[in-house]
Amino acid sequence: MKIIYAGTPEFAAVALEALYAAGHEITLVLTQPDRPAGRGMQLHASPVKQCAIAHGTPVAQPVSLRLDGKYPEVAREAHALLRNTPHDIMIVAAYGLILPRSVLDIPRLGCINIHASLLPRWRGAAPIHRAIEAGDNETGVTIMQMEEGLDTGPMLLIESLPIAATDTTGSLHDKLAALGGKMIVEALQKLEKNDLPATPQPHEGANYAAKVSKEEAALDFTQPAEVLARKIRAFNPFPGASAQCGDVTVKLWQARALAENTSAAPGSVLAANAQDGVKVACGKGVLQVTELQKPGGKRLPVAEFLKGFALTDGVFR
């Protein structure tokens, strides 16, 4: 099957690699423009672009696909490229640009999307973060027929997997990326046999996974320890949960909630040693932190972190 593929981050690159491995012909890849990154803020190609180049596939990086948007000439050129590129279907995964109706109507077999949640739960930009943050017991991948609404299209395939108590967004991302790659290959096999029925999404249970911002990183220790432990896992690896200790912003990367009672004020450090970790009083329960990072430093297990940062009798806020 001839495919135009649209995606940007590693999640999308995993599925693209699976399509190559399955023998599909990728005739064009769309991805976001190169972005500055790293200490030198040099331009870096997206994981999807790197994958496409490695396989010798043409790549386009339009800043917009909307004919009525800020860059109509760019959009017109992109539309012409899509129409003139041989393909049967467009597959989209975490692309980052809205596909208007004028694009959705171009492929003969339409556009299908790989979405990292059990739709209709967690439509939107950050389904993995929000599932962990909310304390969901399971998540999964939905292969969906795209329409103009945000992740509202009919479901073609859906498969779930459990969220482990130790899962971070990073670890869960990798599991879902592999699942998405497997499922999109399966979906195309079914489509070629005309055996891929579409099921409308139910209205019940629909909610929105808003994009995660750096402003959300600061922890509020008046909240229950369980809520904070989930937030730390959800924000690992980005943006990283943080707390103030004096004038220093400390990142908290690994933690768990303890069902301990304390009369200490929220944010009080109850213990700080290699055996107990850093134990912090919360609005309910105690948070036991086992991996931390100070500004300019590395992520360290608590024993190593405490060698260069005194927390005894400290207070987080």
C-alpha positions as CSV (number, residue, x, y, z in Angstrom):
1,M,0.0,0.0,0.0
2,K,1.3,3.5,-0.8
3,I,1.3,5.7,2.2
4,I,1.8,9.4,3.0
5,Y,2.9,9.5,6.7
6,A,2.6,12.6,8.9
7,G,4.3,12.6,12.4
8,T,7.0,14.2,14.4
9,P,8.2,12.7,17.7
10,E,9.7,9.4,18.7
11,F,6.2,7.9,19.2
12,A,5.4,8.5,15.5
13,A,8.9,7.3,14.4
14,V,8.3,3.9,16.0
15,A,5.1,3.4,14.0
16,L,6.8,4.6,10.8
17,E,9.6,2.1,11.2
18,A,7.0,-0.6,11.7
19,L,5.4,0.3,8.4
20,Y,8.7,0.2,6.6
21,A,9.4,-3.2,8.2
22,A,6.0,-4.5,7.0
23,G,6.9,-3.7,3.4
24,H,4.6,-0.7,2.8
25,E,5.7,2.0,0.4
26,I,6.0,5.3,2.1
27,T,5.9,7.9,-0.7
28,L,6.1,11.0,1.4
29,V,6.7,12.0,5.0
30,L,5.3,15.2,6.5
31,T,6.9,16.4,9.8
32,Q,7.3,19.6,11.8
33,P,10.1,22.0,10.8
34,D,13.5,21.5,12.4
35,R,13.6,23.0,15.9
36,P,16.5,24.4,18.0
37,A,17.5,22.2,20.9
38,G,20.4,21.4,23.2
39,R,22.8,23.7,24.9
40,G,23.9,25.3,21.6
41,M,20.3,25.6,20.4
42,Q,21.2,24.1,17.0
43,L,18.5,23.0,14.6
44,H,17.6,19.3,15.1
45,A,15.5,17.2,12.8
46,S,12.5,15.4,14.3
47,P,12.8,11.6,14.9
48,V,10.3,11.0,12.1
49,K,12.4,13.0,9.7
50,Q,15.5,11.1,10.7
51,C,13.7,7.8,10.1
52,A,12.5,8.9,6.7
53,I,15.9,10.1,5.6
54,A,17.4,6.8,6.7
55,H,15.0,5.0,4.3
56,G,15.4,7.5,1.5
57,T,11.9,8.9,1.7
58,P,11.1,12.4,0.6
59,V,10.3,14.8,3.5
60,A,8.2,17.9,3.5
61,Q,8.0,20.3,6.5
62,P,5.3,22.9,6.0
63,V,4.6,25.3,8.8
64,S,0.9,25.1,8.1
65,L,-1.7,23.2,6.0
66,R,-4.5,25.7,6.4
67,L,-5.5,27.6,3.3
68,D,-7.2,30.2,5.4
69,G,-4.4,30.5,7.9
70,K,-1.3,32.7,8.3
71,Y,0.7,31.0,5.6
72,P,-1.7,30.3,2.7
73,E,1.0,30.0,0.0
74,V,2.8,27.4,2.1
75,A,-0.4,25.5,2.5
76,R,-1.2,25.7,-1.2
77,E,2.2,24.2,-2.0
78,A,1.7,21.5,0.5
79,H,-1.8,20.6,-0.9
80,A,-0.3,20.4,-4.4
81,L,2.5,18.1,-3.2
82,L,0.0,15.8,-1.5
83,R,-2.3,15.6,-4.6
84,N,0.7,15.0,-6.8
85,T,2.3,12.3,-4.6
86,P,1.0,8.8,-5.4
87,H,-0.7,7.3,-2.3
88,D,-3.7,5.4,-1.1
89,I,-4.0,6.6,2.4
90,M,-2.5,9.1,4.9
91,I,-1.4,7.9,8.3
92,V,-1.0,10.5,11.1
93,A,0.7,10.1,14.5
94,A,1.5,13.0,16.8
95,Y,2.1,15.3,13.8
96,G,1.5,18.6,15.6
97,L,-0.4,20.3,12.8
98,I,-4.2,20.4,12.3
99,L,-5.3,18.7,9.2
100,P,-8.2,20.7,7.6
101,R,-11.0,19.2,5.6
102,S,-9.2,20.1,2.4
103,V,-6.3,17.7,3.4
104,L,-8.5,15.0,4.9
105,D,-10.3,14.7,1.6
106,I,-7.2,14.2,-0.6
107,P,-6.3,10.5,0.1
108,R,-8.4,7.9,-1.7
109,L,-8.9,5.9,1.6
110,G,-8.8,8.9,3.9
111,C,-6.6,9.6,6.9
112,I,-6.2,7.4,9.9
113,N,-4.6,8.3,13.2
114,I,-2.6,6.5,15.8
115,H,-3.7,7.9,19.2
116,A,-2.2,6.9,22.6
117,S,-5.4,6.5,24.6
118,L,-8.6,4.5,24.9
119,L,-10.8,6.9,23.1
120,P,-13.0,8.8,23.8
121,R,-11.0,9.2,27.1
122,W,-8.0,11.6,26.8
123,R,-8.5,13.2,23.4
124,G,-5.9,15.8,22.7
125,A,-2.2,16.5,23.0
126,A,-1.0,14.8,26.2
127,P,-2.9,11.5,26.7
128,I,0.0,9.6,28.3
129,H,0.8,12.3,30.9
130,R,-2.9,12.8,31.8
131,A,-3.7,9.1,32.2
132,I,-0.9,8.7,34.8
133,E,-1.6,12.0,36.5
134,A,-5.3,11.0,36.9
135,G,-4.5,7.6,38.4
136,D,-5.9,5.5,35.5
137,N,-5.4,1.8,35.8
138,E,-5.2,1.2,32.1
139,T,-4.6,3.0,28.8
140,G,-4.0,1.9,25.2
141,V,-3.9,2.8,21.6
142,T,-6.8,3.7,19.3
143,I,-6.6,3.6,15.5
144,M,-9.1,6.1,14.3
145,Q,-10.5,7.4,11.1
146,M,-9.8,11.1,11.1
147,E,-12.4,13.9,10.8
148,E,-12.3,17.6,11.5
149,G,-13.1,17.3,15.2
150,L,-10.2,16.8,17.7
151,D,-9.8,13.0,18.0
152,T,-13.5,12.5,17.5
153,G,-13.5,10.2,14.5
154,P,-14.8,6.6,14.3
155,M,-12.6,3.9,15.9
156,L,-11.1,1.2,13.7
157,L,-9.0,-0.7,16.2
158,I,-8.5,-0.4,20.0
159,E,-6.3,-2.3,22.4
160,S,-5.6,-1.7,26.0
161,L,-2.6,-2.2,28.4
162,P,-2.3,-1.8,32.1
163,I,-0.5,1.2,33.7
164,A,2.0,-0.2,36.2
165,A,2.4,1.5,39.6
166,T,5.9,2.4,38.6
167,D,5.2,3.6,35.1
168,T,6.4,7.1,34.1
169,T,5.3,8.9,31.0
170,G,8.7,7.9,29.5
171,S,8.2,4.1,30.2
172,L,4.5,4.1,29.2
173,H,5.3,6.1,26.0
174,D,7.7,3.3,24.9
175,K,5.1,0.6,25.5
176,L,2.4,2.5,23.7
177,A,4.7,3.4,20.8
178,A,5.5,-0.3,20.2
179,L,1.8,-1.1,20.5
180,G,0.9,1.6,18.0
181,G,3.4,0.3,15.5
182,K,2.0,-3.2,15.8
183,M,-1.6,-2.0,15.5
184,I,-1.2,0.2,12.5
185,V,0.3,-2.7,10.5
186,E,-2.6,-4.8,11.6
187,A,-5.1,-2.1,10.6
188,L,-3.7,-1.9,7.1
189,Q,-3.8,-5.7,6.7
190,K,-7.5,-5.6,7.7
191,L,-8.1,-2.6,5.4
192,E,-6.6,-4.5,2.4
193,K,-9.1,-7.3,3.1
194,N,-12.0,-4.9,3.5
195,D,-12.3,-6.0,7.1
196,L,-11.8,-2.8,9.1
197,P,-15.2,-1.7,10.3
198,A,-15.6,1.8,11.9
199,T,-17.3,2.2,15.3
200,P,-18.5,5.7,16.3
201,Q,-17.0,6.9,19.6
202,P,-19.4,7.0,22.5
203,H,-20.3,10.3,24.0
204,E,-19.9,9.0,27.5
205,G,-16.4,9.3,29.1
206,A,-15.0,11.8,26.6
207,N,-12.5,14.2,28.1
208,Y,-9.5,16.3,27.0
209,A,-5.8,15.8,27.6
210,A,-4.5,19.4,27.6
211,K,-0.8,19.9,26.6
212,V,1.5,19.9,29.6
213,S,3.2,23.2,30.5
214,K,6.3,23.9,32.5
215,E,4.1,26.0,34.8
216,E,2.5,22.8,36.0
217,A,5.8,21.4,37.3
218,A,5.7,23.0,40.8
219,L,4.4,20.6,43.4
220,D,1.9,21.7,46.1
221,F,2.6,19.7,49.2
222,T,-0.8,20.5,50.7
223,Q,-2.1,17.9,48.3
224,P,-2.2,14.2,49.2
225,A,1.1,12.2,48.7
226,E,-0.6,9.9,46.3
227,V,-1.5,12.8,44.0
228,L,2.0,14.1,44.1
229,A,3.6,10.7,43.4
230,R,1.4,10.4,40.3
231,K,2.3,13.9,39.1
232,I,6.0,13.1,39.5
233,R,5.6,10.0,37.4
234,A,3.4,11.8,34.8
235,F,6.0,14.6,34.4
236,N,8.9,12.3,34.0
237,P,10.8,13.0,31.6
238,F,9.0,16.3,30.8
239,P,8.7,18.9,32.3
240,G,10.0,17.3,35.5
241,A,8.2,17.9,38.8
242,S,9.9,20.5,41.0
243,A,9.9,22.0,44.5
244,Q,11.6,24.9,46.1
245,C,14.1,24.3,49.0
246,G,15.2,27.6,50.2
247,D,16.3,29.5,47.1
248,V,17.0,26.3,45.1
249,T,14.6,24.6,42.7
250,V,15.0,20.9,43.0
251,K,13.6,18.4,40.5
252,L,11.9,15.3,41.8
253,W,12.1,12.3,39.4
254,Q,11.1,9.2,41.4
255,A,8.8,9.0,44.5
256,R,6.1,7.0,46.1
257,A,3.3,7.7,48.5
258,L,3.6,6.3,52.1
259,A,0.5,5.8,54.2
260,E,2.1,7.4,57.2
261,N,0.5,10.0,59.5
262,T,2.3,13.1,60.5
263,S,1.4,16.3,62.3
264,A,4.3,18.2,60.5
265,A,3.4,21.0,58.2
266,P,3.1,20.1,54.5
267,G,6.5,20.4,52.8
268,S,8.5,19.6,56.0
269,V,11.4,17.2,55.4
270,L,10.9,14.3,57.9
271,A,13.9,12.3,56.9
272,A,16.8,12.7,54.4
273,N,19.1,9.7,54.3
274,A,20.1,6.8,52.0
275,Q,18.0,4.3,53.8
276,D,14.7,6.3,54.1
277,G,15.1,8.5,51.1
278,V,13.8,12.0,51.3
279,K,10.4,11.9,53.2
280,V,8.2,14.9,52.9
281,A,5.0,15.7,54.8
282,C,2.0,16.2,52.6
283,G,-1.6,17.3,53.1
284,K,-2.3,13.6,53.5
285,G,0.3,10.9,53.9
286,V,4.1,11.2,53.3
287,L,6.0,11.4,50.0
288,Q,9.2,9.3,49.8
289,V,11.5,10.7,47.1
290,T,14.3,8.5,45.8
291,E,15.7,10.4,42.8
292,L,16.4,14.1,42.7
293,Q,18.3,16.8,40.7
294,K,19.7,20.1,41.6
295,P,20.2,23.0,39.1
296,G,23.0,22.2,36.7
297,G,23.4,18.7,38.1
298,K,22.5,15.2,37.1
299,R,19.5,13.1,38.1
300,L,20.8,11.2,41.1
301,P,19.6,8.5,43.5
302,V,19.0,10.0,46.9
303,A,22.2,8.7,48.6
304,E,24.3,10.5,45.9
305,F,22.1,13.6,45.9
306,L,22.5,14.1,49.6
307,K,26.3,14.1,49.4
308,G,26.2,17.5,47.8
309,F,22.9,18.9,49.1
310,A,21.8,19.1,52.7
311,L,18.1,18.6,53.3
312,T,17.9,17.7,57.0
313,D,15.3,19.9,58.7
314,G,14.6,21.5,55.4
315,V,11.2,22.5,54.0
316,F,9.9,22.1,50.5
317,R,7.4,24.6,49.1
